[in-house]
């Protein structure tokens, strides 16, 4: 085993600030992508996250997407603020080592198919016996029970089954899936929230519990009141492209210099300002203009009014005119625009992190800013198994025991 490079000195948070989750111990047993992302979010605010990977089958995110010099770039984000160890949990030695780690942990995040941990002798009964205060977050496609529980589940399936894909795309086009892990990301946010809720409950009950997170459920929650609309009205919303069924104008429009901008008029006052700006104030007096649904029913008229005006102006001209009119507009960015944007720069939304393998790298910063106990990125994703000996030693294993596990292939 090669000697790993130690994590670099923390880039943030400042030394005088104590992150709010410092002292929280998390074992991340999960892969691709919701579970590891939830664990990353906990690590961003100070939790000691230990990433547990198979000795011979690293987390697939290490090889997912583009790489530089053989180093997977996605992993640098997903694995940040985590120490990395290897354990084959299906072996007796790996099982016993995991139980040693679990005895001092606060949270375990896993996303194996239901029954897998139980088959290895690492189910809730065994884990809660060694640590009654443990919170076990189980993240799967379909949950721990029900007719689909044992199916393989990925975010794409949740995007399809939640109704999201059916709502997304042009009216005459096919249902559309997002080109990134939307359902996994939403499930990660929900899992981090669920873990913190369970930890808060622990302060009252004195013991931990199981979090059962089905990726299909958070995705369903974010599509809004569609189940209620169908329940009460029998209404099934069709695909509307960039338009909204609730207000107009709401679309993307091309400028004279070939750029794109997005306009929103969710508020009546904003819709009126836009009409005055594009020299179509007479439309404000139309009876149907008085509410969002009426405007949405006349989206063709409103899109033509706004679109033709924007098409005669450059992006900068359109942006300046809308800003002066206090109307809502935004440029349609790609990642190059995001990195150059002064608002993102002011917020520190993308930050630079030192990395022993790649040098300085830029990635998204922590999700939110806390005035007194900020989070921060202490290091980017570590090499596979880099901290195995350190973590197992801290759990009480002797050098001889670790060597025996390595000889058995358990680490």
One Martini backbone bead per residue (centre of mass of N, CA, C, O) as a GRO file, in nm:
protein
  411
    1UNK     BB    1   0.093   0.037   0.025
    2UNK     BB    2   0.070   0.356  -0.027
    3UNK     BB    3   0.161   0.662   0.080
    4UNK     BB    4  -0.032   0.909   0.163
    5UNK     BB    5  -0.141   1.214   0.135
    6UNK     BB    6  -0.211   1.462   0.316
    7UNK     BB    7  -0.421   1.675   0.390
    8UNK     BB    8  -0.476   1.981   0.357
    9UNK     BB    9  -0.508   2.266   0.466
   10UNK     BB   10  -0.755   2.449   0.548
   11UNK     BB   11  -0.947   2.686   0.373
   12UNK     BB   12  -1.204   2.612   0.547
   13UNK     BB   13  -1.270   2.745   0.812
   14UNK     BB   14  -1.192   2.952   1.028
   15UNK     BB   15  -1.026   2.904   1.320
   16UNK     BB   16  -1.242   3.068   1.505
   17UNK     BB   17  -1.442   2.869   1.376
   18UNK     BB   18  -1.704   2.642   1.457
   19UNK     BB   19  -1.845   2.394   1.328
   20UNK     BB   20  -2.163   2.259   1.388
   21UNK     BB   21  -2.062   1.932   1.326
   22UNK     BB   22  -1.859   1.902   1.525
   23UNK     BB   23  -1.829   1.552   1.632
   24UNK     BB   24  -1.961   1.423   1.400
   25UNK     BB   25  -2.016   1.080   1.302
   26UNK     BB   26  -1.961   0.940   0.969
   27UNK     BB   27  -2.077   0.670   0.763
   28UNK     BB   28  -1.998   0.603   0.418
   29UNK     BB   29  -2.153   0.336   0.216
   30UNK     BB   30  -2.218   0.481  -0.041
   31UNK     BB   31  -2.344   0.520  -0.383
   32UNK     BB   32  -2.462   0.655  -0.633
   33UNK     BB   33  -2.540   0.975  -0.503
   34UNK     BB   34  -2.717   1.053  -0.264
   35UNK     BB   35  -2.563   0.954  -0.015
   36UNK     BB   36  -2.283   1.093  -0.060
   37UNK     BB   37  -2.404   1.381  -0.075
   38UNK     BB   38  -2.515   1.390   0.210
   39UNK     BB   39  -2.242   1.343   0.350
   40UNK     BB   40  -2.106   1.593   0.235
   41UNK     BB   41  -2.292   1.801   0.372
   42UNK     BB   42  -2.200   1.725   0.656
   43UNK     BB   43  -1.895   1.778   0.611
   44UNK     BB   44  -1.917   2.087   0.540
   45UNK     BB   45  -2.010   2.122   0.871
   46UNK     BB   46  -1.778   1.915   1.030
   47UNK     BB   47  -1.805   1.636   0.984
   48UNK     BB   48  -1.682   1.308   1.034
   49UNK     BB   49  -1.612   1.152   0.732
   50UNK     BB   50  -1.631   0.805   0.638
   51UNK     BB   51  -1.527   0.636   0.361
   52UNK     BB   52  -1.659   0.326   0.243
   53UNK     BB   53  -1.476   0.087   0.054
   54UNK     BB   54  -1.393  -0.134  -0.161
   55UNK     BB   55  -1.086  -0.268  -0.221
   56UNK     BB   56  -1.165  -0.352  -0.550
   57UNK     BB   57  -1.433  -0.141  -0.553
   58UNK     BB   58  -1.469   0.149  -0.614
   59UNK     BB   59  -1.627   0.414  -0.636
   60UNK     BB   60  -1.779   0.497  -0.933
   61UNK     BB   61  -1.724   0.812  -0.920
   62UNK     BB   62  -1.417   0.792  -0.989
   63UNK     BB   63  -1.519   0.706  -1.310
   64UNK     BB   64  -1.716   0.948  -1.351
   65UNK     BB   65  -1.646   1.093  -1.609
   66UNK     BB   66  -1.417   1.308  -1.618
   67UNK     BB   67  -1.052   1.319  -1.641
   68UNK     BB   68  -0.726   1.385  -1.477
   69UNK     BB   69  -0.461   1.202  -1.478
   70UNK     BB   70  -0.666   0.962  -1.373
   71UNK     BB   71  -0.858   1.167  -1.220
   72UNK     BB   72  -1.152   1.194  -1.084
   73UNK     BB   73  -1.361   1.476  -1.063
   74UNK     BB   74  -1.623   1.409  -0.914
   75UNK     BB   75  -1.488   1.297  -0.657
   76UNK     BB   76  -1.371   1.566  -0.552
   77UNK     BB   77  -1.656   1.648  -0.459
   78UNK     BB   78  -1.798   1.394  -0.325
   79UNK     BB   79  -1.518   1.343  -0.135
   80UNK     BB   80  -1.528   1.572   0.037
   81UNK     BB   81  -1.452   1.572   0.370
   82UNK     BB   82  -1.323   1.274   0.343
   83UNK     BB   83  -1.238   0.978   0.465
   84UNK     BB   84  -1.057   0.681   0.352
   85UNK     BB   85  -1.174   0.343   0.334
   86UNK     BB   86  -1.132  -0.017   0.345
   87UNK     BB   87  -1.411  -0.260   0.311
   88UNK     BB   88  -1.532  -0.591   0.331
   89UNK     BB   89  -1.854  -0.653   0.439
   90UNK     BB   90  -1.877  -0.971   0.349
   91UNK     BB   91  -1.674  -1.014   0.566
   92UNK     BB   92  -1.594  -1.084   0.881
   93UNK     BB   93  -1.377  -0.863   0.916
   94UNK     BB   94  -1.539  -0.628   0.796
   95UNK     BB   95  -1.775  -0.644   0.987
   96UNK     BB   96  -1.623  -0.604   1.255
   97UNK     BB   97  -1.500  -0.330   1.181
   98UNK     BB   98  -1.767  -0.180   1.141
   99UNK     BB   99  -1.869  -0.219   1.431
  100UNK     BB  100  -1.643  -0.056   1.557
  101UNK     BB  101  -1.716   0.208   1.414
  102UNK     BB  102  -2.023   0.222   1.500
  103UNK     BB  103  -1.985   0.260   1.810
  104UNK     BB  104  -1.879   0.584   1.740
  105UNK     BB  105  -2.120   0.663   1.579
  106UNK     BB  106  -2.400   0.856   1.451
  107UNK     BB  107  -2.380   0.784   1.132
  108UNK     BB  108  -2.533   0.596   0.863
  109UNK     BB  109  -2.479   0.562   0.508
  110UNK     BB  110  -2.694   0.378   0.280
  111UNK     BB  111  -2.756   0.188  -0.064
  112UNK     BB  112  -2.853  -0.085  -0.043
  113UNK     BB  113  -3.028  -0.333  -0.085
  114UNK     BB  114  -3.263  -0.475   0.065
  115UNK     BB  115  -3.090  -0.706   0.293
  116UNK     BB  116  -2.780  -0.680   0.274
  117UNK     BB  117  -2.692  -0.612   0.562
  118UNK     BB  118  -2.831  -0.858   0.687
  119UNK     BB  119  -2.659  -1.073   0.535
  120UNK     BB  120  -2.388  -0.949   0.686
  121UNK     BB  121  -2.462  -0.865   0.988
  122UNK     BB  122  -2.567  -0.524   0.948
  123UNK     BB  123  -2.815  -0.458   1.077
  124UNK     BB  124  -3.006  -0.293   1.298
  125UNK     BB  125  -2.969  -0.490   1.527
  126UNK     BB  126  -2.657  -0.483   1.533
  127UNK     BB  127  -2.605  -0.174   1.534
  128UNK     BB  128  -2.787  -0.100   1.788
  129UNK     BB  129  -2.632  -0.276   1.988
  130UNK     BB  130  -2.351  -0.116   1.967
  131UNK     BB  131  -2.553   0.158   1.899
  132UNK     BB  132  -2.833   0.317   2.015
  133UNK     BB  133  -2.758   0.622   1.882
  134UNK     BB  134  -2.795   0.545   1.601
  135UNK     BB  135  -2.813   0.659   1.258
  136UNK     BB  136  -2.990   0.506   0.982
  137UNK     BB  137  -2.941   0.572   0.641
  138UNK     BB  138  -3.172   0.462   0.386
  139UNK     BB  139  -3.092   0.465   0.035
  140UNK     BB  140  -3.343   0.419  -0.212
  141UNK     BB  141  -3.547   0.398  -0.474
  142UNK     BB  142  -3.820   0.241  -0.299
  143UNK     BB  143  -3.738   0.135  -0.037
  144UNK     BB  144  -3.789  -0.120   0.225
  145UNK     BB  145  -4.079  -0.155   0.092
  146UNK     BB  146  -4.261  -0.328  -0.126
  147UNK     BB  147  -4.284  -0.433  -0.461
  148UNK     BB  148  -3.998  -0.251  -0.538
  149UNK     BB  149  -3.762  -0.275  -0.326
  150UNK     BB  150  -3.566  -0.488  -0.504
  151UNK     BB  151  -3.508  -0.290  -0.703
  152UNK     BB  152  -3.328  -0.118  -0.901
  153UNK     BB  153  -3.224   0.226  -0.817
  154UNK     BB  154  -3.258   0.542  -0.987
  155UNK     BB  155  -3.299   0.866  -1.064
  156UNK     BB  156  -3.432   0.822  -1.340
  157UNK     BB  157  -3.677   0.667  -1.230
  158UNK     BB  158  -3.783   0.901  -1.057
  159UNK     BB  159  -3.821   1.105  -1.290
  160UNK     BB  160  -4.037   0.922  -1.422
  161UNK     BB  161  -4.237   0.834  -1.169
  162UNK     BB  162  -4.309   1.137  -1.055
  163UNK     BB  163  -4.376   1.324  -1.335
  164UNK     BB  164  -4.147   1.498  -1.446
  165UNK     BB  165  -4.109   1.401  -1.742
  166UNK     BB  166  -4.409   1.452  -1.829
  167UNK     BB  167  -4.366   1.778  -1.783
  168UNK     BB  168  -4.110   1.762  -1.970
  169UNK     BB  169  -4.120   1.955  -2.250
  170UNK     BB  170  -4.261   1.956  -2.536
  171UNK     BB  171  -4.582   1.910  -2.629
  172UNK     BB  172  -4.486   1.718  -2.894
  173UNK     BB  173  -4.287   1.577  -2.724
  174UNK     BB  174  -4.100   1.407  -2.525
  175UNK     BB  175  -4.011   1.304  -2.252
  176UNK     BB  176  -3.783   1.464  -2.010
  177UNK     BB  177  -3.457   1.439  -1.906
  178UNK     BB  178  -3.210   1.513  -1.715
  179UNK     BB  179  -2.842   1.582  -1.752
  180UNK     BB  180  -2.866   1.508  -1.439
  181UNK     BB  181  -2.882   1.445  -1.080
  182UNK     BB  182  -3.168   1.538  -0.959
  183UNK     BB  183  -3.293   1.320  -0.772
  184UNK     BB  184  -3.039   1.272  -0.604
  185UNK     BB  185  -3.008   1.563  -0.498
  186UNK     BB  186  -3.282   1.580  -0.356
  187UNK     BB  187  -3.236   1.329  -0.177
  188UNK     BB  188  -2.991   1.445  -0.029
  189UNK     BB  189  -3.129   1.678   0.106
  190UNK     BB  190  -3.339   1.501   0.253
  191UNK     BB  191  -3.135   1.327   0.410
  192UNK     BB  192  -2.996   1.548   0.570
  193UNK     BB  193  -3.257   1.637   0.708
  194UNK     BB  194  -3.330   1.362   0.835
  195UNK     BB  195  -3.080   1.331   1.008
  196UNK     BB  196  -3.115   1.592   1.175
  197UNK     BB  197  -3.389   1.508   1.288
  198UNK     BB  198  -3.293   1.246   1.430
  199UNK     BB  199  -3.083   1.386   1.611
  200UNK     BB  200  -3.282   1.566   1.758
  201UNK     BB  201  -3.455   1.333   1.873
  202UNK     BB  202  -3.224   1.207   2.044
  203UNK     BB  203  -3.226   1.427   2.269
  204UNK     BB  204  -3.502   1.303   2.380
  205UNK     BB  205  -3.485   0.975   2.358
  206UNK     BB  206  -3.165   0.858   2.344
  207UNK     BB  207  -3.210   0.742   2.047
  208UNK     BB  208  -3.210   0.602   1.757
  209UNK     BB  209  -3.271   0.554   1.393
  210UNK     BB  210  -3.450   0.501   1.095
  211UNK     BB  211  -3.392   0.601   0.760
  212UNK     BB  212  -3.637   0.605   0.493
  213UNK     BB  213  -3.517   0.660   0.161
  214UNK     BB  214  -3.698   0.737  -0.127
  215UNK     BB  215  -3.627   0.873  -0.430
  216UNK     BB  216  -3.929   0.904  -0.535
  217UNK     BB  217  -4.034   1.117  -0.316
  218UNK     BB  218  -3.890   1.394  -0.335
  219UNK     BB  219  -3.960   1.430  -0.635
  220UNK     BB  220  -4.266   1.449  -0.588
  221UNK     BB  221  -4.265   1.702  -0.399
  222UNK     BB  222  -4.144   1.918  -0.623
  223UNK     BB  223  -4.402   1.928  -0.829
  224UNK     BB  224  -4.632   1.975  -0.630
  225UNK     BB  225  -5.002   1.984  -0.667
  226UNK     BB  226  -5.081   1.744  -0.858
  227UNK     BB  227  -5.229   1.537  -0.677
  228UNK     BB  228  -5.448   1.742  -0.589
  229UNK     BB  229  -5.559   1.815  -0.863
  230UNK     BB  230  -5.650   1.528  -0.931
  231UNK     BB  231  -5.824   1.468  -0.682
  232UNK     BB  232  -6.023   1.733  -0.723
  233UNK     BB  233  -6.019   1.763  -1.074
  234UNK     BB  234  -5.869   1.563  -1.279
  235UNK     BB  235  -5.589   1.699  -1.328
  236UNK     BB  236  -5.351   1.691  -1.610
  237UNK     BB  237  -5.057   1.808  -1.682
  238UNK     BB  238  -4.905   1.918  -1.948
  239UNK     BB  239  -4.685   1.989  -2.168
  240UNK     BB  240  -4.512   2.338  -2.200
  241UNK     BB  241  -4.231   2.376  -2.174
  242UNK     BB  242  -4.143   2.705  -2.084
  243UNK     BB  243  -4.415   2.725  -1.997
  244UNK     BB  244  -4.696   2.831  -1.808
  245UNK     BB  245  -5.012   2.772  -1.648
  246UNK     BB  246  -4.995   3.050  -1.443
  247UNK     BB  247  -4.816   3.229  -1.650
  248UNK     BB  248  -4.753   3.542  -1.838
  249UNK     BB  249  -4.464   3.576  -1.941
  250UNK     BB  250  -4.278   3.250  -1.989
  251UNK     BB  251  -3.943   3.239  -2.113
  252UNK     BB  252  -3.731   3.203  -2.385
  253UNK     BB  253  -3.506   3.444  -2.547
  254UNK     BB  254  -3.370   3.585  -2.833
  255UNK     BB  255  -3.111   3.771  -2.924
  256UNK     BB  256  -2.933   3.961  -3.155
  257UNK     BB  257  -2.649   3.800  -3.046
  258UNK     BB  258  -2.749   3.486  -2.972
  259UNK     BB  259  -2.873   3.491  -2.710
  260UNK     BB  260  -3.019   3.407  -2.386
  261UNK     BB  261  -3.332   3.464  -2.212
  262UNK     BB  262  -3.516   3.495  -1.904
  263UNK     BB  263  -3.870   3.524  -1.826
  264UNK     BB  264  -4.064   3.656  -1.545
  265UNK     BB  265  -4.438   3.687  -1.430
  266UNK     BB  266  -4.570   3.609  -1.144
  267UNK     BB  267  -4.626   3.905  -1.112
  268UNK     BB  268  -4.837   4.150  -1.204
  269UNK     BB  269  -4.641   4.394  -1.196
  270UNK     BB  270  -4.430   4.267  -1.384
  271UNK     BB  271  -4.605   4.229  -1.632
  272UNK     BB  272  -4.661   4.532  -1.672
  273UNK     BB  273  -4.367   4.626  -1.707
  274UNK     BB  274  -4.306   4.460  -1.958
  275UNK     BB  275  -4.518   4.586  -2.147
  276UNK     BB  276  -4.405   4.871  -2.133
  277UNK     BB  277  -4.118   4.808  -2.231
  278UNK     BB  278  -4.236   4.665  -2.516
  279UNK     BB  279  -4.474   4.851  -2.622
  280UNK     BB  280  -4.760   4.690  -2.479
  281UNK     BB  281  -4.977   4.841  -2.285
  282UNK     BB  282  -5.260   4.758  -2.404
  283UNK     BB  283  -5.267   4.465  -2.274
  284UNK     BB  284  -5.341   4.544  -1.979
  285UNK     BB  285  -5.658   4.606  -2.061
  286UNK     BB  286  -5.712   4.326  -2.077
  287UNK     BB  287  -5.905   4.106  -1.908
  288UNK     BB  288  -5.692   3.858  -1.914
  289UNK     BB  289  -5.445   4.020  -1.765
  290UNK     BB  290  -5.535   4.011  -1.445
  291UNK     BB  291  -5.416   3.710  -1.459
  292UNK     BB  292  -5.223   3.434  -1.491
  293UNK     BB  293  -5.422   3.245  -1.645
  294UNK     BB  294  -5.496   3.447  -1.863
  295UNK     BB  295  -5.211   3.487  -1.973
  296UNK     BB  296  -5.155   3.187  -2.038
  297UNK     BB  297  -5.390   3.174  -2.261
  298UNK     BB  298  -5.199   3.426  -2.407
  299UNK     BB  299  -4.896   3.346  -2.482
  300UNK     BB  300  -4.860   3.411  -2.780
  301UNK     BB  301  -4.890   3.717  -2.757
  302UNK     BB  302  -4.670   3.766  -2.537
  303UNK     BB  303  -4.429   3.631  -2.679
  304UNK     BB  304  -4.429   3.817  -2.924
  305UNK     BB  305  -4.382   4.081  -2.773
  306UNK     BB  306  -4.119   4.002  -2.625
  307UNK     BB  307  -3.953   3.857  -2.847
  308UNK     BB  308  -3.934   4.094  -3.053
  309UNK     BB  309  -3.788   4.290  -2.868
  310UNK     BB  310  -3.541   4.116  -2.792
  311UNK     BB  311  -3.447   4.063  -3.095
  312UNK     BB  312  -3.353   4.388  -3.109
  313UNK     BB  313  -3.151   4.299  -2.875
  314UNK     BB  314  -2.914   4.269  -2.677
  315UNK     BB  315  -2.834   4.132  -2.390
  316UNK     BB  316  -2.736   4.390  -2.246
  317UNK     BB  317  -2.978   4.564  -2.324
  318UNK     BB  318  -3.199   4.393  -2.199
  319UNK     BB  319  -3.093   4.384  -1.911
  320UNK     BB  320  -3.089   4.691  -1.861
  321UNK     BB  321  -3.391   4.747  -1.917
  322UNK     BB  322  -3.513   4.555  -1.707
  323UNK     BB  323  -3.370   4.671  -1.461
  324UNK     BB  324  -3.486   4.958  -1.485
  325UNK     BB  325  -3.794   4.832  -1.477
  326UNK     BB  326  -3.813   4.602  -1.266
  327UNK     BB  327  -3.763   4.332  -1.422
  328UNK     BB  328  -3.759   3.984  -1.489
  329UNK     BB  329  -3.421   3.870  -1.559
  330UNK     BB  330  -3.208   3.620  -1.731
  331UNK     BB  331  -2.942   3.464  -1.818
  332UNK     BB  332  -2.830   3.199  -2.015
  333UNK     BB  333  -2.618   2.970  -1.879
  334UNK     BB  334  -2.308   2.852  -1.862
  335UNK     BB  335  -2.029   2.765  -1.690
  336UNK     BB  336  -1.866   3.010  -1.784
  337UNK     BB  337  -2.064   3.224  -1.675
  338UNK     BB  338  -2.067   3.144  -1.382
  339UNK     BB  339  -1.756   3.197  -1.326
  340UNK     BB  340  -1.790   3.518  -1.425
  341UNK     BB  341  -1.994   3.603  -1.224
  342UNK     BB  342  -2.030   3.851  -0.982
  343UNK     BB  343  -2.234   3.720  -0.788
  344UNK     BB  344  -2.091   3.453  -0.743
  345UNK     BB  345  -1.828   3.586  -0.649
  346UNK     BB  346  -1.944   3.733  -0.401
  347UNK     BB  347  -2.052   3.456  -0.265
  348UNK     BB  348  -1.860   3.205  -0.325
  349UNK     BB  349  -1.983   2.958  -0.491
  350UNK     BB  350  -1.696   2.934  -0.609
  351UNK     BB  351  -1.411   2.745  -0.510
  352UNK     BB  352  -1.082   2.705  -0.395
  353UNK     BB  353  -0.889   2.395  -0.383
  354UNK     BB  354  -0.652   2.218  -0.249
  355UNK     BB  355  -0.453   1.954  -0.427
  356UNK     BB  356  -0.221   1.700  -0.443
  357UNK     BB  357  -0.293   1.595  -0.742
  358UNK     BB  358  -0.402   1.889  -0.901
  359UNK     BB  359  -0.419   2.119  -0.729
  360UNK     BB  360  -0.591   2.377  -0.796
  361UNK     BB  361  -0.951   2.374  -0.743
  362UNK     BB  362  -1.283   2.403  -0.869
  363UNK     BB  363  -1.592   2.445  -0.675
  364UNK     BB  364  -1.852   2.411  -0.505
  365UNK     BB  365  -1.975   2.529  -0.240
  366UNK     BB  366  -2.145   2.558   0.009
  367UNK     BB  367  -2.490   2.595   0.040
  368UNK     BB  368  -2.443   2.790   0.295
  369UNK     BB  369  -2.455   3.068   0.519
  370UNK     BB  370  -2.298   3.121   0.836
  371UNK     BB  371  -2.225   3.367   1.066
  372UNK     BB  372  -2.093   3.176   1.313
  373UNK     BB  373  -2.095   2.856   1.170
  374UNK     BB  374  -1.922   2.775   0.930
  375UNK     BB  375  -1.842   2.620   0.659
  376UNK     BB  376  -1.626   2.390   0.460
  377UNK     BB  377  -1.336   2.309   0.262
  378UNK     BB  378  -1.071   2.102   0.349
  379UNK     BB  379  -1.103   1.877   0.115
  380UNK     BB  380  -1.073   1.674  -0.132
  381UNK     BB  381  -1.085   1.394  -0.276
  382UNK     BB  382  -0.954   1.097  -0.185
  383UNK     BB  383  -0.785   0.836  -0.197
  384UNK     BB  384  -0.802   0.509  -0.203
  385UNK     BB  385  -0.763   0.423   0.130
  386UNK     BB  386  -0.582   0.650   0.275
  387UNK     BB  387  -0.722   0.606   0.595
  388UNK     BB  388  -0.733   0.319   0.711
  389UNK     BB  389  -0.528   0.296   0.945
  390UNK     BB  390  -0.617   0.542   1.109
  391UNK     BB  391  -0.915   0.460   1.158
  392UNK     BB  392  -0.870   0.174   1.280
  393UNK     BB  393  -0.691   0.263   1.510
  394UNK     BB  394  -0.903   0.454   1.644
  395UNK     BB  395  -1.100   0.189   1.685
  396UNK     BB  396  -0.867  -0.035   1.815
  397UNK     BB  397  -0.684  -0.147   1.614
  398UNK     BB  398  -0.422  -0.328   1.546
  399UNK     BB  399  -0.165  -0.384   1.342
  400UNK     BB  400  -0.219  -0.690   1.329
  401UNK     BB  401  -0.519  -0.674   1.252
  402UNK     BB  402  -0.481  -0.514   0.992
  403UNK     BB  403  -0.295  -0.716   0.853
  404UNK     BB  404  -0.499  -0.949   0.854
  405UNK     BB  405  -0.715  -0.808   0.684
  406UNK     BB  406  -0.531  -0.769   0.437
  407UNK     BB  407  -0.472  -1.072   0.391
  408UNK     BB  408  -0.794  -1.135   0.352
  409UNK     BB  409  -0.925  -0.877   0.186
  410UNK     BB  410  -1.091  -0.669   0.387
  411UNK     BB  411  -0.882  -0.404   0.296
   0.00000   0.00000   0.00000
